[in-house]
Amino acid sequence: MATLTVSFPGGIYPLGLDYNPSIGELVNLNNATVVSSSATQRVLQMENGLKLKLIGTGFTYDAKGYVTGGTLASVQLLQSNGTTVLQTLAGINRPFTDVSDAADTFSGWDLNAWLMSGNDTINGSSGADDLYGHAGNDTLNGGDGDDYLVGGAGKDTYNGGNGYDQISFAEYEPTALRGVNINAVTRIAIDQWGNSESFTSIESFRGSQFADVMLGSAANEQFMGMNGRDRIDGGAGIDEVRYHRDANWGGNAGVNVNLTTGVAIDGFGKQDTLLNIENVRGTASNDVLVGSAVSNVLRGEAGNDSLNGMAGADTMKGGTGNDTYYVDNAGDIVDELSDGGSGTDTVVSAISFNLANTTQVKGTVENLNLSGTGAISGTGNAGNNTINGNGGNNALNGAAGNDLINGWLGNDTLTGGAGNDTFFFNTALNASTNKDTITDFNVVADTIRLENAIFTGLAAGTLTAAAFHTGSAAADASDRIIYNKTTGALLFDKDGLGGAAAVQFATVSANLTLTNADFFIV
């Protein structure tokens, strides 16, 4: 029975990392050189800069320095200075020749697994540790810090200690037979081999590559189902399901998670069942995350994600990529800061929304679309925004920046604000129900864009001079866009002096020096 003890000297992790890896990950004896040898120890210099001290009794060597005898008692992993101990594996008590032969055959990982194939004790440090039991009935003690505990085959016991600790059954185990059953209430897990394992002070659970069953407790916990059709019940508390590690095991697809229906499609394409889950963490691919009636936290990570918190005051974090946020509650928060948000992002809001409101928006969001038919408002920020209204009478304000503003249906009030703004008209004309007012049109800086599927007969590009007329009505057969300088009305006449009546689609200020150059046809 071996005992592995992890140290955290000076609060500094090895090799510039932000955690203590398993000793098997740090030991690589390929091209290692011998620093010194004696009857009780041999010190090796590894290519990664760390040293490995082999300690025992009766060490003997031949003329070429090869091991010929002795007993290995323990191993110390040292910093490059050769004195600061990072990890100690004691209680080995194997013939030194056997260990030497194994080192010639195995990788550092497999050598460590061979040395720890019995009923071992693994003790973590005061920092964040990765602890592996390998085969045997092992005891893993995380100590302080946020630890990652993997028991492997055998009947294992886990004590996370202080910090936010995780037990994992996801590591590749070729002899594994089934999914795991984890019960955080009883603190018992049935592993892939049918062993009943106990755990304490564990806050996060990672399943296997099979169909797992997980039940949370009254605490706030995290769950990762991994591959397989998993059933995850968070129980009481504020619980989170996470899919961001699926890709590490080959689940590279984006996920579709709906907390309202309790159905999720994971990164492997398998369907999970979710109950009593409040928060979701997505993947680096394109995810669709839908919340529930309670307050949710949705994290899209990388990729072009769709985040919809549904009812409740939700926090949505898109991360990198071009993300879309659905807002329906004044307490909703759109966060483009916490997870390194970037890309061109869009808020789709069923309520009045202001992209410059730092209470609701963390970071920068570029676009705003209003949904539904309510008479609500939409306001931009200092950037170049695209702002779209809904089917109601909206008040849209681009604020600073070069903005594109489209009222869509309804009698909307449109304000460009500072910058070179474009006002877009592309919905069916109706002088009673779809007539917008542009409050601050600037003939020097701003543009009116017209969709030629609506404004028929107009060629794409800048409106021709012949198609523009200032007056109360068309003056000849070529006049299409008419500006009434007295009232500020803008009208479209599809046949000039023909029999069709002109239809007003907007109002701007009176007495502007409008010309055909202020209009652009798409």
PEVEN-V71893 format. One line per field, one symbol per residue. ss: DSSP state (@ for helix, = for strand, . for the rest). phi: phi as a letter, one per 30 degrees, with the letter a starting at -180 (. if undefined). burial: # if it has 24 or more other ideal C-beta (glycine too) atoms within 12 Angstrom, else .. Layout:
# PEVEN-V71893
ss: ???
phi: ???
burial: ???
This chain:
# PEVEN-V71893
ss: ..====..@@@..@@@...=..@@@@......=====...=====.....===========.....============......======...==@@@@@@@@@@..@@@@@@@@.....===.....====......===......===......===......===............===....===.....=====...===......===......===......===......===...@@@@......===....===.....=====...===......===......===......===......===......====.....===..........====...==......==....====......===......===......===......===......===......====....=...=.===........====..........==..@@@===..........===.....====..........=====........@@@===.
phi: .cbcbccbdiicddhidcacdeeddccbddidcddabadbabccccddjdcbcccabidbbddcjddbajbdcabcccdddibddcbbccidhbedddddddddccdedddddddcdcdccbcdcdcdbccbcidjcccccdidiccccbdidjccbbbdidjccbcbcdddbdcdcadcbcbdddhbbcddcidcccbbhccbbcdcdcdcbbbdcdddbcbbdidjdccbcdidiccbcbbdceddcjdcddcbbbdddicbcddciccccbbhccbbcdbdcdccbbdbdcdcccbdidjcccbbdidjdccbbdidjccbcccbbdcdbccccdcieajccbccbcbebbdcdddcbcjbcdbbcdcibddccbbdbdddccbcdcdcdcccbdidjcccbbdhdjccccbdidjccbccbbcedadccbbcccdbdcddccbccbdddccdicddjdeddddcbclcadcadcdbcccdddcidcbccdbiddddddcdcabcddidcdbeddbbcb
burial: .#######....##....###########..#.#..#...######.#.#######..#.......#..##########.....########.#.#..##.##....##.###################################################.#########.#..#..######..#######.#.#####################.#.###############...#########.#.#.#######...######.#######################...###############.#.################..#####..#.#.#.#############..############....######.#################.#################.#.#######.#....#########...#######.##.##....#...####...#...#######...#######.#.....########..#.#.#.#####
